[in-house]
């Protein structure tokens, strides 16, 4: 389902967006994601907000966030 959403998305998807979306879909904790990417937990929340804003009109991404 996510693969179809990526292909039909109007917004540009970067490789980092895909990595974060996979982590969000896997329902990882913010702390776990921050350890994986070696960033602050607040940065994970910022990335989640920006991705959510980027894909606001896409129905397939609503289940991830």
PyMOL Python script that loads the backbone (N, CA, C, O; Angstrom):
from pymol import cmd

cmd.read_pdbstr("""\
ATOM      1  N   UNK A   1       0.827  -1.198   0.000  1.00  0.00           N
ATOM      2  CA  UNK A   1       0.000   0.000   0.000  1.00  0.00           C
ATOM      3  C   UNK A   1       0.871   1.261   0.000  1.00  0.00           C
ATOM      4  O   UNK A   1       0.594   2.211  -0.733  1.00  0.00           O
ATOM      5  N   UNK A   2       1.910   1.265   0.815  1.00  0.00           N
ATOM      6  CA  UNK A   2       2.792   2.431   0.849  1.00  0.00           C
ATOM      7  C   UNK A   2       3.550   2.593  -0.457  1.00  0.00           C
ATOM      8  O   UNK A   2       3.821   3.713  -0.890  1.00  0.00           O
ATOM      9  N   UNK A   3       3.896   1.469  -1.088  1.00  0.00           N
ATOM     10  CA  UNK A   3       4.627   1.543  -2.345  1.00  0.00           C
ATOM     11  C   UNK A   3       3.800   2.234  -3.422  1.00  0.00           C
ATOM     12  O   UNK A   3       4.326   3.041  -4.188  1.00  0.00           O
ATOM     13  N   UNK A   4       2.511   1.923  -3.484  1.00  0.00           N
ATOM     14  CA  UNK A   4       1.626   2.595  -4.443  1.00  0.00           C
ATOM     15  C   UNK A   4       1.506   4.076  -4.127  1.00  0.00           C
ATOM     16  O   UNK A   4       1.442   4.905  -5.036  1.00  0.00           O
ATOM     17  N   UNK A   5       1.476   4.409  -2.860  1.00  0.00           N
ATOM     18  CA  UNK A   5       1.378   5.810  -2.463  1.00  0.00           C
ATOM     19  C   UNK A   5       2.629   6.574  -2.861  1.00  0.00           C
ATOM     20  O   UNK A   5       2.544   7.731  -3.273  1.00  0.00           O
ATOM     21  N   UNK A   6       3.794   5.938  -2.743  1.00  0.00           N
ATOM     22  CA  UNK A   6       5.034   6.583  -3.151  1.00  0.00           C
ATOM     23  C   UNK A   6       5.018   6.887  -4.638  1.00  0.00           C
ATOM     24  O   UNK A   6       5.427   7.967  -5.066  1.00  0.00           O
ATOM     25  N   UNK A   7       4.546   5.932  -5.419  1.00  0.00           N
ATOM     26  CA  UNK A   7       4.573   6.074  -6.867  1.00  0.00           C
ATOM     27  C   UNK A   7       3.571   7.105  -7.361  1.00  0.00           C
ATOM     28  O   UNK A   7       3.819   7.770  -8.367  1.00  0.00           O
ATOM     29  N   UNK A   8       2.449   7.250  -6.675  1.00  0.00           N
ATOM     30  CA  UNK A   8       1.417   8.176  -7.121  1.00  0.00           C
ATOM     31  C   UNK A   8       1.476   9.527  -6.421  1.00  0.00           C
ATOM     32  O   UNK A   8       0.675  10.415  -6.715  1.00  0.00           O
ATOM     33  N   UNK A   9       2.419   9.687  -5.498  1.00  0.00           N
ATOM     34  CA  UNK A   9       2.507  10.923  -4.732  1.00  0.00           C
ATOM     35  C   UNK A   9       2.948  12.085  -5.619  1.00  0.00           C
ATOM     36  O   UNK A   9       3.816  11.935  -6.479  1.00  0.00           O
ATOM     37  N   UNK A  10       2.335  13.241  -5.392  1.00  0.00           N
ATOM     38  CA  UNK A  10       2.700  14.450  -6.115  1.00  0.00           C
ATOM     39  C   UNK A  10       3.902  15.140  -5.489  1.00  0.00           C
ATOM     40  O   UNK A  10       4.642  15.846  -6.175  1.00  0.00           O
ATOM     41  N   UNK A  11       4.099  14.940  -4.191  1.00  0.00           N
ATOM     42  CA  UNK A  11       5.219  15.559  -3.483  1.00  0.00           C
ATOM     43  C   UNK A  11       6.494  14.772  -3.749  1.00  0.00           C
ATOM     44  O   UNK A  11       6.455  13.567  -3.998  1.00  0.00           O
ATOM     45  N   UNK A  12       7.609  15.460  -3.693  1.00  0.00           N
ATOM     46  CA  UNK A  12       8.896  14.808  -3.890  1.00  0.00           C
ATOM     47  C   UNK A  12       9.259  14.028  -2.631  1.00  0.00           C
ATOM     48  O   UNK A  12       9.227  14.557  -1.520  1.00  0.00           O
ATOM     49  N   UNK A  13       9.600  12.780  -2.828  1.00  0.00           N
ATOM     50  CA  UNK A  13       9.972  11.922  -1.716  1.00  0.00           C
ATOM     51  C   UNK A  13      11.471  11.683  -1.778  1.00  0.00           C
ATOM     52  O   UNK A  13      11.989  11.177  -2.773  1.00  0.00           O
ATOM     53  N   UNK A  14      12.162  12.047  -0.713  1.00  0.00           N
ATOM     54  CA  UNK A  14      13.599  11.819  -0.653  1.00  0.00           C
ATOM     55  C   UNK A  14      13.859  10.445  -0.037  1.00  0.00           C
ATOM     56  O   UNK A  14      12.955   9.821   0.518  1.00  0.00           O
ATOM     57  N   UNK A  15      15.071   9.998  -0.139  1.00  0.00           N
ATOM     58  CA  UNK A  15      15.419   8.706   0.451  1.00  0.00           C
ATOM     59  C   UNK A  15      15.304   8.750   1.975  1.00  0.00           C
ATOM     60  O   UNK A  15      14.936   7.754   2.599  1.00  0.00           O
ATOM     61  N   UNK A  16      15.612   9.881   2.564  1.00  0.00           N
ATOM     62  CA  UNK A  16      15.472  10.006   4.022  1.00  0.00           C
ATOM     63  C   UNK A  16      14.007   9.992   4.434  1.00  0.00           C
ATOM     64  O   UNK A  16      13.663   9.443   5.480  1.00  0.00           O
ATOM     65  N   UNK A  17      13.126  10.601   3.609  1.00  0.00           N
ATOM     66  CA  UNK A  17      11.694  10.540   3.892  1.00  0.00           C
ATOM     67  C   UNK A  17      11.227   9.098   3.939  1.00  0.00           C
ATOM     68  O   UNK A  17      10.456   8.716   4.819  1.00  0.00           O
ATOM     69  N   UNK A  18      11.692   8.302   2.998  1.00  0.00           N
ATOM     70  CA  UNK A  18      11.299   6.895   2.944  1.00  0.00           C
ATOM     71  C   UNK A  18      11.781   6.160   4.191  1.00  0.00           C
ATOM     72  O   UNK A  18      11.045   5.350   4.756  1.00  0.00           O
ATOM     73  N   UNK A  19      12.995   6.434   4.618  1.00  0.00           N
ATOM     74  CA  UNK A  19      13.535   5.779   5.814  1.00  0.00           C
ATOM     75  C   UNK A  19      12.721   6.141   7.054  1.00  0.00           C
ATOM     76  O   UNK A  19      12.411   5.283   7.880  1.00  0.00           O
ATOM     77  N   UNK A  20      12.382   7.413   7.172  1.00  0.00           N
ATOM     78  CA  UNK A  20      11.571   7.839   8.318  1.00  0.00           C
ATOM     79  C   UNK A  20      10.169   7.254   8.251  1.00  0.00           C
ATOM     80  O   UNK A  20       9.637   6.818   9.272  1.00  0.00           O
ATOM     81  N   UNK A  21       9.567   7.235   7.084  1.00  0.00           N
ATOM     82  CA  UNK A  21       8.217   6.692   6.949  1.00  0.00           C
ATOM     83  C   UNK A  21       8.197   5.212   7.308  1.00  0.00           C
ATOM     84  O   UNK A  21       7.242   4.738   7.923  1.00  0.00           O
ATOM     85  N   UNK A  22       9.233   4.484   6.936  1.00  0.00           N
ATOM     86  CA  UNK A  22       9.316   3.072   7.307  1.00  0.00           C
ATOM     87  C   UNK A  22       9.399   2.927   8.823  1.00  0.00           C
ATOM     88  O   UNK A  22       8.760   2.048   9.402  1.00  0.00           O
ATOM     89  N   UNK A  23      10.180   3.782   9.460  1.00  0.00           N
ATOM     90  CA  UNK A  23      10.268   3.745  10.923  1.00  0.00           C
ATOM     91  C   UNK A  23       8.933   4.094  11.577  1.00  0.00           C
ATOM     92  O   UNK A  23       8.538   3.471  12.562  1.00  0.00           O
ATOM     93  N   UNK A  24       8.242   5.087  11.027  1.00  0.00           N
ATOM     94  CA  UNK A  24       6.941   5.462  11.572  1.00  0.00           C
ATOM     95  C   UNK A  24       5.923   4.347  11.362  1.00  0.00           C
ATOM     96  O   UNK A  24       5.103   4.081  12.240  1.00  0.00           O
ATOM     97  N   UNK A  25       5.972   3.696  10.207  1.00  0.00           N
ATOM     98  CA  UNK A  25       5.043   2.604   9.916  1.00  0.00           C
ATOM     99  C   UNK A  25       5.323   1.398  10.802  1.00  0.00           C
ATOM    100  O   UNK A  25       4.406   0.656  11.153  1.00  0.00           O
ATOM    101  N   UNK A  26       6.589   1.202  11.162  1.00  0.00           N
ATOM    102  CA  UNK A  26       6.954   0.103  12.054  1.00  0.00           C
ATOM    103  C   UNK A  26       6.601   0.420  13.502  1.00  0.00           C
ATOM    104  O   UNK A  26       6.800  -0.407  14.392  1.00  0.00           O
ATOM    105  N   UNK A  27       6.082   1.605  13.731  1.00  0.00           N
ATOM    106  CA  UNK A  27       5.632   2.051  15.059  1.00  0.00           C
ATOM    107  C   UNK A  27       6.776   2.076  16.070  1.00  0.00           C
ATOM    108  O   UNK A  27       6.617   1.681  17.224  1.00  0.00           O
ATOM    109  N   UNK A  28       7.935   2.552  15.605  1.00  0.00           N
ATOM    110  CA  UNK A  28       9.076   2.707  16.506  1.00  0.00           C
ATOM    111  C   UNK A  28       8.890   3.949  17.366  1.00  0.00           C
ATOM    112  O   UNK A  28       8.254   4.922  16.961  1.00  0.00           O
ATOM    113  N   UNK A  29       9.453   3.890  18.545  1.00  0.00           N
ATOM    114  CA  UNK A  29       9.422   5.018  19.470  1.00  0.00           C
ATOM    115  C   UNK A  29      10.298   6.155  18.952  1.00  0.00           C
ATOM    116  O   UNK A  29      11.233   5.918  18.187  1.00  0.00           O
ATOM    117  N   UNK A  30      10.005   7.367  19.358  1.00  0.00           N
ATOM    118  CA  UNK A  30      10.801   8.516  18.955  1.00  0.00           C
ATOM    119  C   UNK A  30      12.250   8.359  19.412  1.00  0.00           C
ATOM    120  O   UNK A  30      13.180   8.715  18.689  1.00  0.00           O
ATOM    121  N   UNK A  31      12.430   7.828  20.609  1.00  0.00           N
ATOM    122  CA  UNK A  31      13.792   7.608  21.121  1.00  0.00           C
ATOM    123  C   UNK A  31      14.539   6.586  20.281  1.00  0.00           C
ATOM    124  O   UNK A  31      15.727   6.752  20.008  1.00  0.00           O
ATOM    125  N   UNK A  32      13.851   5.534  19.873  1.00  0.00           N
ATOM    126  CA  UNK A  32      14.491   4.507  19.045  1.00  0.00           C
ATOM    127  C   UNK A  32      14.903   5.059  17.688  1.00  0.00           C
ATOM    128  O   UNK A  32      15.996   4.773  17.201  1.00  0.00           O
ATOM    129  N   UNK A  33      14.034   5.842  17.084  1.00  0.00           N
ATOM    130  CA  UNK A  33      14.345   6.446  15.786  1.00  0.00           C
ATOM    131  C   UNK A  33      15.519   7.407  15.929  1.00  0.00           C
ATOM    132  O   UNK A  33      16.388   7.460  15.059  1.00  0.00           O
ATOM    133  N   UNK A  34      15.546   8.159  17.013  1.00  0.00           N
ATOM    134  CA  UNK A  34      16.656   9.101  17.206  1.00  0.00           C
ATOM    135  C   UNK A  34      17.980   8.362  17.389  1.00  0.00           C
ATOM    136  O   UNK A  34      19.024   8.853  16.959  1.00  0.00           O
ATOM    137  N   UNK A  35      17.949   7.201  18.015  1.00  0.00           N
ATOM    138  CA  UNK A  35      19.171   6.408  18.151  1.00  0.00           C
ATOM    139  C   UNK A  35      19.612   5.828  16.809  1.00  0.00           C
ATOM    140  O   UNK A  35      20.808   5.755  16.527  1.00  0.00           O
ATOM    141  N   UNK A  36      18.666   5.422  15.992  1.00  0.00           N
ATOM    142  CA  UNK A  36      18.997   4.855  14.678  1.00  0.00           C
ATOM    143  C   UNK A  36      19.688   5.896  13.806  1.00  0.00           C
ATOM    144  O   UNK A  36      20.704   5.610  13.174  1.00  0.00           O
ATOM    145  N   UNK A  37      19.132   7.105  13.775  1.00  0.00           N
ATOM    146  CA  UNK A  37      19.658   8.149  12.896  1.00  0.00           C
ATOM    147  C   UNK A  37      20.659   9.068  13.588  1.00  0.00           C
ATOM    148  O   UNK A  37      21.180   9.998  12.972  1.00  0.00           O
ATOM    149  N   UNK A  38      20.930   8.808  14.873  1.00  0.00           N
ATOM    150  CA  UNK A  38      21.900   9.578  15.646  1.00  0.00           C
ATOM    151  C   UNK A  38      21.554  11.073  15.665  1.00  0.00           C
ATOM    152  O   UNK A  38      22.394  11.931  15.391  1.00  0.00           O
ATOM    153  N   UNK A  39      20.288  11.353  16.000  1.00  0.00           N
ATOM    154  CA  UNK A  39      19.807  12.730  16.093  1.00  0.00           C
ATOM    155  C   UNK A  39      19.044  12.886  17.409  1.00  0.00           C
ATOM    156  O   UNK A  39      18.816  11.910  18.123  1.00  0.00           O
ATOM    157  N   UNK A  40      18.662  14.098  17.713  1.00  0.00           N
ATOM    158  CA  UNK A  40      17.887  14.383  18.913  1.00  0.00           C
ATOM    159  C   UNK A  40      16.433  13.928  18.718  1.00  0.00           C
ATOM    160  O   UNK A  40      15.927  13.958  17.596  1.00  0.00           O
ATOM    161  N   UNK A  41      15.759  13.509  19.790  1.00  0.00           N
ATOM    162  CA  UNK A  41      14.353  13.119  19.675  1.00  0.00           C
ATOM    163  C   UNK A  41      13.449  14.254  19.174  1.00  0.00           C
ATOM    164  O   UNK A  41      12.448  13.999  18.505  1.00  0.00           O
ATOM    165  N   UNK A  42      13.796  15.483  19.493  1.00  0.00           N
ATOM    166  CA  UNK A  42      13.009  16.620  19.005  1.00  0.00           C
ATOM    167  C   UNK A  42      13.097  16.728  17.483  1.00  0.00           C
ATOM    168  O   UNK A  42      12.148  17.161  16.830  1.00  0.00           O
ATOM    169  N   UNK A  43      14.230  16.336  16.929  1.00  0.00           N
ATOM    170  CA  UNK A  43      14.387  16.370  15.476  1.00  0.00           C
ATOM    171  C   UNK A  43      13.481  15.348  14.799  1.00  0.00           C
ATOM    172  O   UNK A  43      12.987  15.586  13.697  1.00  0.00           O
ATOM    173  N   UNK A  44      13.265  14.220  15.451  1.00  0.00           N
ATOM    174  CA  UNK A  44      12.352  13.212  14.906  1.00  0.00           C
ATOM    175  C   UNK A  44      10.942  13.776  14.836  1.00  0.00           C
ATOM    176  O   UNK A  44      10.226  13.562  13.858  1.00  0.00           O
ATOM    177  N   UNK A  45      10.553  14.493  15.870  1.00  0.00           N
ATOM    178  CA  UNK A  45       9.218  15.106  15.863  1.00  0.00           C
ATOM    179  C   UNK A  45       9.104  16.154  14.761  1.00  0.00           C
ATOM    180  O   UNK A  45       8.054  16.280  14.131  1.00  0.00           O
ATOM    181  N   UNK A  46      10.164  16.896  14.527  1.00  0.00           N
ATOM    182  CA  UNK A  46      10.170  17.888  13.456  1.00  0.00           C
ATOM    183  C   UNK A  46      10.042  17.220  12.092  1.00  0.00           C
ATOM    184  O   UNK A  46       9.289  17.684  11.236  1.00  0.00           O
ATOM    185  N   UNK A  47      10.780  16.131  11.893  1.00  0.00           N
ATOM    186  CA  UNK A  47      10.704  15.402  10.622  1.00  0.00           C
ATOM    187  C   UNK A  47       9.302  14.830  10.427  1.00  0.00           C
ATOM    188  O   UNK A  47       8.755  14.885   9.326  1.00  0.00           O
ATOM    189  N   UNK A  48       8.719  14.282  11.496  1.00  0.00           N
ATOM    190  CA  UNK A  48       7.362  13.726  11.417  1.00  0.00           C
ATOM    191  C   UNK A  48       6.372  14.819  11.004  1.00  0.00           C
ATOM    192  O   UNK A  48       5.502  14.584  10.165  1.00  0.00           O
ATOM    193  N   UNK A  49       6.502  16.003  11.589  1.00  0.00           N
ATOM    194  CA  UNK A  49       5.623  17.115  11.253  1.00  0.00           C
ATOM    195  C   UNK A  49       5.776  17.528   9.791  1.00  0.00           C
ATOM    196  O   UNK A  49       4.783  17.746   9.096  1.00  0.00           O
ATOM    197  N   UNK A  50       7.016  17.635   9.329  1.00  0.00           N
ATOM    198  CA  UNK A  50       7.259  18.065   7.942  1.00  0.00           C
ATOM    199  C   UNK A  50       6.759  17.037   6.934  1.00  0.00           C
ATOM    200  O   UNK A  50       6.201  17.402   5.899  1.00  0.00           O
ATOM    201  N   UNK A  51       6.954  15.764   7.229  1.00  0.00           N
ATOM    202  CA  UNK A  51       6.460  14.725   6.323  1.00  0.00           C
ATOM    203  C   UNK A  51       4.940  14.702   6.324  1.00  0.00           C
ATOM    204  O   UNK A  51       4.311  14.545   5.278  1.00  0.00           O
ATOM    205  N   UNK A  52       4.358  14.858   7.503  1.00  0.00           N
ATOM    206  CA  UNK A  52       2.900  14.885   7.597  1.00  0.00           C
ATOM    207  C   UNK A  52       2.336  16.051   6.800  1.00  0.00           C
ATOM    208  O   UNK A  52       1.313  15.909   6.130  1.00  0.00           O
ATOM    209  N   UNK A  53       2.988  17.191   6.868  1.00  0.00           N
ATOM    210  CA  UNK A  53       2.564  18.371   6.125  1.00  0.00           C
ATOM    211  C   UNK A  53       2.728  18.156   4.619  1.00  0.00           C
ATOM    212  O   UNK A  53       1.883  18.576   3.828  1.00  0.00           O
ATOM    213  N   UNK A  54       3.813  17.502   4.236  1.00  0.00           N
ATOM    214  CA  UNK A  54       4.097  17.261   2.825  1.00  0.00           C
ATOM    215  C   UNK A  54       3.049  16.337   2.190  1.00  0.00           C
ATOM    216  O   UNK A  54       2.684  16.513   1.028  1.00  0.00           O
ATOM    217  N   UNK A  55       2.571  15.357   2.955  1.00  0.00           N
ATOM    218  CA  UNK A  55       1.638  14.373   2.430  1.00  0.00           C
ATOM    219  C   UNK A  55       0.242  14.515   3.035  1.00  0.00           C
ATOM    220  O   UNK A  55      -0.451  13.518   3.241  1.00  0.00           O
ATOM    221  N   UNK A  56      -0.163  15.725   3.315  1.00  0.00           N
ATOM    222  CA  UNK A  56      -1.453  15.956   3.963  1.00  0.00           C
ATOM    223  C   UNK A  56      -2.627  15.461   3.134  1.00  0.00           C
ATOM    224  O   UNK A  56      -3.622  15.002   3.695  1.00  0.00           O
ATOM    225  N   UNK A  57      -2.535  15.543   1.814  1.00  0.00           N
ATOM    226  CA  UNK A  57      -3.656  15.152   0.970  1.00  0.00           C
ATOM    227  C   UNK A  57      -3.652  13.673   0.603  1.00  0.00           C
ATOM    228  O   UNK A  57      -4.631  13.178   0.044  1.00  0.00           O
ATOM    229  N   UNK A  58      -2.571  12.959   0.905  1.00  0.00           N
ATOM    230  CA  UNK A  58      -2.460  11.547   0.546  1.00  0.00           C
ATOM    231  C   UNK A  58      -3.147  10.689   1.608  1.00  0.00           C
ATOM    232  O   UNK A  58      -2.776  10.738   2.781  1.00  0.00           O
ATOM    233  N   UNK A  59      -4.136   9.911   1.204  1.00  0.00           N
ATOM    234  CA  UNK A  59      -4.857   9.068   2.152  1.00  0.00           C
ATOM    235  C   UNK A  59      -4.009   7.909   2.674  1.00  0.00           C
ATOM    236  O   UNK A  59      -4.173   7.488   3.819  1.00  0.00           O
ATOM    237  N   UNK A  60      -3.115   7.398   1.853  1.00  0.00           N
ATOM    238  CA  UNK A  60      -2.327   6.225   2.241  1.00  0.00           C
ATOM    239  C   UNK A  60      -1.394   6.527   3.405  1.00  0.00           C
ATOM    240  O   UNK A  60      -1.048   5.619   4.161  1.00  0.00           O
ATOM    241  N   UNK A  61      -0.985   7.759   3.564  1.00  0.00           N
ATOM    242  CA  UNK A  61      -0.049   8.102   4.629  1.00  0.00           C
ATOM    243  C   UNK A  61      -0.745   8.419   5.939  1.00  0.00           C
ATOM    244  O   UNK A  61      -0.072   8.570   6.959  1.00  0.00           O
ATOM    245  N   UNK A  62      -2.038   8.524   5.950  1.00  0.00           N
ATOM    246  CA  UNK A  62      -2.751   8.848   7.187  1.00  0.00           C
ATOM    247  C   UNK A  62      -2.604   7.744   8.229  1.00  0.00           C
ATOM    248  O   UNK A  62      -2.579   8.021   9.428  1.00  0.00           O
ATOM    249  N   UNK A  63      -2.507   6.503   7.782  1.00  0.00           N
ATOM    250  CA  UNK A  63      -2.367   5.396   8.734  1.00  0.00           C
ATOM    251  C   UNK A  63      -0.991   5.377   9.398  1.00  0.00           C
ATOM    252  O   UNK A  63      -0.835   4.842  10.496  1.00  0.00           O
ATOM    253  N   UNK A  64       0.011   5.963   8.725  1.00  0.00           N
ATOM    254  CA  UNK A  64       1.373   5.922   9.243  1.00  0.00           C
ATOM    255  C   UNK A  64       1.571   6.929  10.373  1.00  0.00           C
ATOM    256  O   UNK A  64       2.282   6.646  11.338  1.00  0.00           O
ATOM    257  N   UNK A  65       0.953   8.090  10.260  1.00  0.00           N
ATOM    258  CA  UNK A  65       1.212   9.148  11.237  1.00  0.00           C
ATOM    259  C   UNK A  65       0.198   9.133  12.315  1.00  0.00           C
ATOM    260  O   UNK A  65       0.257   9.955  13.229  1.00  0.00           O
TER     261      UNK A  65
END
""", "prot")
cmd.dss("prot")
cmd.show_as("cartoon", "prot")
cmd.util.cbc("prot")
cmd.orient("prot")
